[in-house]
Amino acid sequence: MEYRALGRSGLKVSALSMGTFSFGGEGDFAMVAKQSVSDARRLVDTCIDGGINLFDTSNMYSMGRSEEILGEVLEGRRDDVLICSKARMRIGGGPNDEGVSRHHLIRECERSLKRLRTDHVDIYLMHEWDGLTPLEEMLSALDTLVQQGKVRYTGCSNYSGWHVMKALGISERRNLQRFVAQQIHYTLEAREAEYELLPISVDQGLGVMVWSPLAAGLLSGAFGRDRAPEISRQAAGWSEPPIRDEERLWSIVDVLDTIAKERGVSVAQVSLAWTLSRPGVATLVVGGLTEQHFRDSMAAAELKLSGDELDRLNRASRPAYIYPYWHQHNFAADRFSAGDWALHDSYRDLGKI
């Protein structure tokens, strides 16, 4: 297993981390899976044996049951691994049961610690944007949790570019705990993060943690133009992530299929290896129903795609060169920074537009 620095921090995380989204299977999460303590123990053991040191959960996954199961399974070996949890989503019917207010964050962190059977969360992410709570209040609450030793590192998830930069600016101006990571959705099919989020991560030193890097299985090899498993979260009604151009999706899968056959590896490994090759990426949060699913995903950390293979995947998947980026391509390329190239490198082959 490869270990990468999480942004500019000194923390090393495994290139693949284990998602526990399917632990518990309460409510809507039953569409994905309903993994018991014994199921979870078997899968966690497989991941630890494979070198994974980071386990990702949230207070809202199965309304806290995911954290409870993870805490039980990790008991006795907690100090050997890292835990990432999150807060912000609605977890009850009360007026303060969502958001990033000081009240909500401190209460939810303390509840998460009890469920996880630990005295600290290694990485604590704001699960979604909250435009009604001042960022100063949120960042001050996170700073309090860090000072109390309940949280080691902080980050955000599913923010827009201006949300991230505003938070970083306030942290620096007020001398408050600064985000070290952002967890985003980023795949060959969904490359919108390259417009702003990936360049920000490179420029500002945020470690990128990718959720659903196989697009809920659509890039795993199980789906194709003429194939789909009978049992899947899509068949059960799960709608995330949205696919806006199905023909483009299958064109990407066609290229993945071809490269996988040429290399003698799985489609999932090729897809994950591409994402691991991208700038700023620290870890991919992968899920699975069986030990073999995780073993296959972990093998992607050892797969290095050639320049030609990366070019073929890029041509099949790169997003539209929207304004102002095509204009920058024409007139500013000689003065690009590393952050700029996180987007523009995919378009080097184009002439003046």
C-alpha positions in Angstrom: 0.0 0.0 0.0 1.2 3.5 -0.8 0.9 6.2 1.8 0.4 9.9 0.9 0.6 13.1 2.8 -2.8 14.6 3.5 -2.3 18.0 1.9 0.3 20.1 3.7 -0.1 18.3 6.9 2.3 15.7 8.3 -0.4 13.0 8.4 0.1 10.0 6.1 -3.0 8.3 4.8 -3.3 5.1 2.7 -4.0 5.8 -1.0 -7.1 3.7 -0.6 -9.3 4.2 2.5 -12.3 2.2 3.6 -15.8 3.7 3.4 -18.3 2.4 5.9 -21.4 3.9 4.2 -22.9 0.4 4.1 -22.5 -0.4 7.8 -25.9 -0.8 9.5 -28.1 -0.3 6.5 -30.8 1.7 8.3 -33.4 3.7 6.4 -32.4 4.7 2.8 -28.9 3.2 3.4 -30.5 -0.2 3.1 -30.5 0.4 -0.7 -26.7 0.1 -0.6 -26.2 -2.7 1.9 -27.0 -3.8 5.5 -23.7 -4.9 6.9 -23.8 -6.3 10.4 -21.0 -6.2 13.0 -19.7 -9.6 11.9 -19.8 -8.5 8.2 -18.0 -5.3 9.1 -15.3 -7.0 11.1 -14.5 -9.3 8.2 -14.2 -6.4 5.8 -12.2 -4.2 8.2 -9.8 -7.1 8.8 -9.3 -7.4 5.1 -8.5 -3.7 4.7 -6.1 -3.6 7.6 -4.3 -6.6 6.3 -4.0 -4.9 2.9 -2.4 -1.8 4.5 -5.4 0.6 4.7 -5.0 2.9 7.7 -8.0 5.3 7.2 -11.7 4.5 7.8 -14.3 6.9 6.7 -17.8 7.3 8.3 -20.3 10.0 9.3 -22.8 10.7 12.0 -25.6 10.4 9.6 -24.8 7.1 8.0 -27.6 4.9 9.2 -28.3 7.6 11.8 -25.1 6.8 13.7 -25.2 3.0 13.4 -22.2 3.1 11.0 -20.1 4.8 13.7 -21.3 2.4 16.3 -20.3 -0.6 14.3 -16.9 0.8 13.3 -16.2 1.7 16.9 -17.0 -1.8 18.0 -14.9 -3.5 15.3 -11.9 -1.2 15.8 -11.8 -1.7 19.6 -8.4 -2.8 20.7 -6.7 -1.5 17.6 -7.9 2.1 17.5 -4.5 3.6 18.0 -3.2 1.8 14.9 -5.6 3.4 12.4 -7.2 6.8 11.5 -10.9 7.6 11.6 -12.6 10.3 9.5 -16.1 11.3 10.4 -18.4 14.1 9.4 -21.2 16.4 10.6 -23.6 18.9 9.1 -26.5 16.8 7.7 -29.9 16.5 9.4 -29.9 13.8 12.1 -33.2 14.6 13.8 -36.4 16.6 13.7 -35.3 19.5 15.8 -34.4 23.0 14.6 -30.8 22.5 15.6 -30.4 19.0 14.3 -28.5 20.1 11.2 -26.0 22.7 10.1 -22.6 23.8 11.4 -23.6 26.0 14.4 -21.3 25.8 17.4 -24.2 24.0 19.2 -24.6 21.4 16.6 -20.9 20.7 15.8 -19.8 20.3 19.4 -22.8 18.2 20.4 -22.4 15.9 17.3 -18.7 15.5 17.7 -19.2 14.4 21.3 -21.9 12.0 20.2 -19.7 10.6 17.5 -16.9 10.0 19.9 -19.2 7.9 22.2 -20.4 5.8 19.2 -16.9 5.3 17.9 -15.5 4.4 21.4 -12.7 6.8 21.1 -11.5 10.1 22.6 -10.7 11.8 19.3 -11.6 11.9 15.6 -8.5 12.1 13.4 -10.1 14.0 10.5 -13.4 15.8 11.0 -15.2 17.0 7.9 -18.0 19.4 7.3 -20.2 17.2 5.3 -21.9 19.9 3.2 -22.1 23.7 2.9 -24.3 25.6 5.3 -24.9 29.1 4.0 -26.9 30.2 7.1 -24.2 29.7 9.7 -21.4 32.3 9.7 -18.1 30.6 8.8 -16.5 32.4 11.8 -18.8 30.4 14.1 -18.2 27.1 12.4 -14.4 27.6 12.3 -14.3 28.8 15.9 -16.2 25.7 17.0 -13.8 23.4 15.1 -10.9 25.3 16.6 -12.4 24.6 20.1 -12.7 20.9 19.3 -9.0 20.8 18.2 -7.8 22.6 21.2 -9.8 20.2 23.4 -8.1 17.3 21.7 -11.3 15.8 20.4 -10.4 16.5 16.7 -6.9 16.3 15.1 -7.5 17.7 11.6 -10.4 19.4 9.9 -11.7 19.7 6.4 -14.8 20.1 4.2 -16.8 18.1 1.7 -19.1 19.1 -1.2 -18.1 22.8 -1.0 -18.0 25.1 -4.0 -14.7 26.7 -4.8 -15.6 30.1 -3.4 -16.9 28.4 -0.2 -13.5 26.7 0.3 -11.5 29.9 -0.3 -13.7 32.0 1.9 -13.2 29.5 4.8 -9.5 29.4 4.3 -9.3 33.2 4.2 -11.2 33.5 7.5 -9.1 30.8 9.1 -5.9 32.7 8.3 -7.3 36.1 9.2 -8.7 34.9 12.6 -5.8 32.5 13.3 -8.3 29.6 13.5 -7.7 25.9 12.6 -7.3 25.6 8.8 -8.8 22.9 6.7 -6.2 20.3 5.6 -8.5 18.3 3.3 -11.6 18.3 1.2 -13.6 15.3 0.3 -15.1 15.5 -3.2 -16.8 13.4 -5.8 -14.3 13.0 -8.7 -14.2 10.3 -11.3 -13.6 9.8 -15.0 -17.3 10.4 -15.5 -17.5 13.4 -13.1 -14.5 15.7 -13.7 -16.2 19.0 -12.8 -13.9 19.3 -9.8 -11.1 20.1 -12.2 -12.5 23.5 -12.9 -12.0 24.9 -9.3 -11.7 22.3 -6.5 -8.7 20.5 -7.8 -6.7 23.6 -8.6 -7.6 25.0 -5.2 -6.4 21.8 -3.5 -3.0 22.0 -5.3 -2.6 25.7 -4.7 -3.7 25.8 -1.1 -2.3 22.5 0.0 -5.6 20.6 0.7 -5.5 16.8 0.5 -8.2 15.5 -1.8 -10.2 12.6 -0.5 -12.5 11.2 -3.2 -15.9 9.7 -2.3 -17.5 7.2 -4.6 -14.5 7.0 -6.9 -16.2 4.2 -8.9 -19.4 6.3 -9.4 -21.5 3.9 -7.2 -20.2 1.0 -9.2 -20.8 2.4 -12.7 -17.1 2.4 -13.4 -16.4 -0.9 -11.7 -16.9 -3.2 -14.7 -20.2 -4.5 -13.5 -22.1 -2.0 -15.8 -21.8 -1.5 -19.5 -23.8 -0.7 -22.6 -25.3 -4.2 -22.6 -24.8 -5.3 -19.0 -26.0 -4.4 -15.5 -26.2 -6.5 -12.3 -29.7 -7.6 -11.2 -29.0 -6.4 -7.7 -27.4 -2.9 -7.3 -28.1 0.4 -5.5 -29.3 1.8 -8.8 -31.9 -0.9 -9.2 -33.0 -0.3 -5.6 -33.6 3.4 -6.5 -30.4 5.1 -5.3 -29.9 8.1 -7.6 -26.4 9.3 -6.7 -24.3 10.3 -8.6 -26.5 11.7 -11.3 -25.5 10.7 -14.9 -26.4 13.5 -17.3 -24.9 12.0 -20.5 -25.3 8.2 -20.6 -23.7 7.8 -24.0 -20.6 9.6 -22.7 -20.5 7.3 -19.6 -20.5 4.2 -21.8 -17.9 5.6 -24.1 -15.6 6.0 -21.0 -16.5 2.5 -19.9 -15.5 1.2 -23.4 -12.0 2.7 -23.1 -11.7 1.3 -19.5 -12.8 -2.2 -20.8 -10.2 -2.1 -23.5 -7.3 -1.0 -21.3 -8.3 -3.5 -18.6 -8.2 -6.3 -21.1 -4.8 -5.2 -22.5 -3.3 -5.0 -19.0 -5.0 -8.1 -17.6 -6.6 -6.2 -14.7 -10.1 -5.3 -13.6 -12.0 -2.3 -15.0 -12.2 -1.0 -11.4 -8.5 -1.0 -11.0 -8.0 1.0 -14.2 -10.6 3.5 -13.1 -9.1 3.9 -9.6 -5.5 4.1 -10.9 -6.5 7.0 -13.2 -8.0 8.9 -10.2 -4.9 8.2 -8.1 -2.8 9.7 -10.8 -4.5 13.1 -10.6 -2.9 16.1 -8.9 -3.7 16.7 -5.2 -5.4 13.3 -4.6 -4.4 11.8 -1.3 -6.9 8.9 -0.9 -9.9 7.2 -2.5 -12.7 6.2 -0.2 -13.8 2.8 -1.5 -16.7 0.6 -0.4 -17.5 -3.0 -1.0 -19.8 -5.9 -0.2 -17.1 -8.6 -0.1 -13.5 -9.1 0.8 -12.7 -9.6 -2.9 -14.2 -6.2 -3.7 -11.7 -4.5 -1.4 -8.7 -6.7 -2.4 -9.4 -5.7 -6.1 -9.6 -2.0 -5.2 -6.5 -2.1 -3.1 -4.6 -3.6 -6.0 -5.2 -0.3 -7.9 -2.6 1.4 -5.7 0.1 -0.7 -7.4 -1.2 -0.1 -11.0 0.6 2.6 -12.9 -1.0 3.6 -16.2 1.2 4.6 -19.1 1.1 8.0 -20.7 -0.8 6.6 -23.7 -3.4 4.9 -21.5 -3.9 8.2 -19.5 -4.2 10.1 -22.8 -6.9 7.7 -24.1 -8.9 8.0 -20.9 -8.5 11.7 -20.9 -9.8 12.1 -24.5 -12.8 10.0 -23.7 -13.7 11.9 -20.5 -12.4 15.4 -20.3 -15.0 18.1 -19.7 -15.8 21.0 -21.9 -13.2 23.7 -21.9 -15.5 26.4 -20.5 -14.8 30.2 -20.1 -12.5 31.6 -18.7 -10.3 28.6 -19.1 -10.2 28.5 -22.9 -9.2 32.1 -22.8 -6.5 31.4 -20.3 -5.3 28.6 -22.5 -4.9 31.0 -25.4 -3.2 33.9 -23.6 -1.9 32.8 -20.1 -0.4 29.4 -20.5 3.2 30.7 -20.3 2.5 31.9 -16.8 0.5 29.0 -15.3 1.2 27.8 -11.7 0.9 24.2 -10.5 -2.7 25.0 -9.5 -3.5 26.1 -13.0 -2.0 23.0 -14.6 -4.3 20.8 -12.4 -7.0 21.8 -14.9 -5.1 22.9 -18.0 -2.8 19.9 -18.3 -5.6 17.9 -19.8 -5.9 20.3 -22.7 -2.2 20.7 -23.7 -2.8 19.0 -27.0 -5.2 21.6 -28.2 -4.1 24.5 -30.3 -5.4 28.0 -30.0 -9.1 27.9 -29.5 
